[in-house]
Amino acid sequence: MNKDAAQEYIEANIPITKIMGVKIQKLTRNEVVVAMEHAPNVNHQGSAFGGSIDSLFYVTCWAYVQLLIEDFDPHPRIVGRRGKATFSKPIKNDFAAKLIIPDQNVVTGFLEDLNTKGKARLFAQALIEYEGEIAAEFEGEFVVLRDESPPIDSFSTKG
């Protein structure tokens, strides 16, 4: 999936992303950058709304997971199981989230689990730099299930 196809997908399937001004800028296995307009995501103090930032982080991580599993047929389901954002600095202009690319061994293990077990989890991290500093950070868990996999609530935390 290239960035244009991913952009079309999120706008068609997650319509709020268009209203929020989410734009996939880079989408490769080595770099994922997803931007967001400030104006439609402003809070009462003139800075970016935390919920919007959190949504941007989920889309950024989702895009990477989507890229990793694009060749599976039938296409697996991606579930953002949990995430935690930490906010360090107000953001008062357009901004972008950048994925911290996982180690190749982690990615290989994730894909092997999905292929052999029909389910896999990937822990993903992203950050937003603003005015030369880290303004927000995110850590999330994403679960991918093939059609024959059990429901998400039966996904053991032990792997």
N, C-alpha and C positions, 0 to 999 in steps of 0.2 A: 504494500500500500504506500503510495507516495503522499506527500503533504496535501496535494490538491484533492485526492480521493478521500483522505481522512477529513479534510475540511468539509467537503460535501456531505460525508456521512454524519458528522456531528451536527451540522446545521439541519439535516433532514430528520435525524433521530433524537436529537437533544436540542429542540428549537430555541431554548433560552440562550444557548451559546451565541446565536446570531445577535440577539438583542444585547447581550453582554459585550459584544465586540471581540469575541475570542477568535484569534487567527493563528493557525499553525504555521510557524515560520520555518522551522527545520524539523525534518523527521527522517532520521537514518538510525542505523544500529549504533552509531557512534555519537550522535547528537540529536537531542530533542529539545526544541524551544517553542513554547506556545505563549503568545502575547495576548494582552487584554487591554481594552480601552478603559481609561480612568472614568470618563464622564458618566457612562451608564452604571457605574459600580461605586459611586461615591456615597459616603455615609454622612451623618449629620455634622461631622467635624471637618468635612472637606477632604478626607483621606479615603483610600480604597476600603470598601466594606469587607470585613473579615470573611463573611460567607462567600463572597465573590472570589476572594483569593483562594479559599479552600476549594471551590469549584474548579478554578484554574489548575490547581495542583492535581486534582483527580483526572481532569482531561489530559494533562501532560503525561501522567503515568499511564493512563488508559491507552493513549496513542502509542506508547512504547510497547506495551503488552500486545496490543493489536498488531503491531508490526512483527513481533516475534512469532505470532501464531497464524499469520496470514496464509500459510500454505497448508494448514490442516483442513481436511475435508471429511465429514462436514465441519463447518466452522464452529469452534467451541464458544462457550459463553464466558464473558469476563464479568466478575463481580468485584467491586471495590468493597472489600470486607470491613476494613477499618482504616482510619487515618488520624493523624494528629498534626495540626499545624501550630507553629510557634511564631508569634509576631514580635519583631524586635524594633521596628522603625515604621512610622507612618509613610504611606506611599501617596504622593500627591500629583502624580502624572501617569501616563500610560506606562505599562510594565510588562515583564515577561517572566515566565517560570522556565527554569532549565533543569532537565533531569540529570541526576548524578547517575551515569551509566554503571550498572552493576558489573562486577567482575565476570569475566567470560566463563569461569567455572560455575558460577551461580546460574548464569543463563543456560549453560549446557545441562546442568542438573534439572533446572525447571523444565526444559523441553523434553528431556528424557522421562521425567515423571509424567508429563502430560501424555507422551506417546505410549508409555507402558502401563500407567495406572489410570489414565483417563481423567486425571485431575492433577493440578499442580498449584503451587503458591509462589508468588514472587513478592519480596519486600522491595519497595521502591522508595527512593528519596528524590526530592526536588528542592530547589531554592529560588528565591527572587532576590536579585541584587538591585539596589536602588541607591543612586548617588554614591556609588563606590563602596557600599556596605551591604551586608546581608540584611534584608528587611523582613524576610519570612522564610521559614524552613518547613518541610513536610516529610513525614515518614508514613508510609501506608502499606497495607497488605492487600494484594490482589490475588484472587483465586480464579483459576480458569478450569472450566468443566466441559468435557466432551459430552455429547448427547446421552451416552449410555452411563454417565457418571451419576452417583447419588446426589440428592439435593445438598445445597450448601450447608444446611444445619447438621448434616452428618459428616462434615469435613473435620476430621480430628485435628486438634492443635499439635499433635505429635507427628504429623506428616503422613 
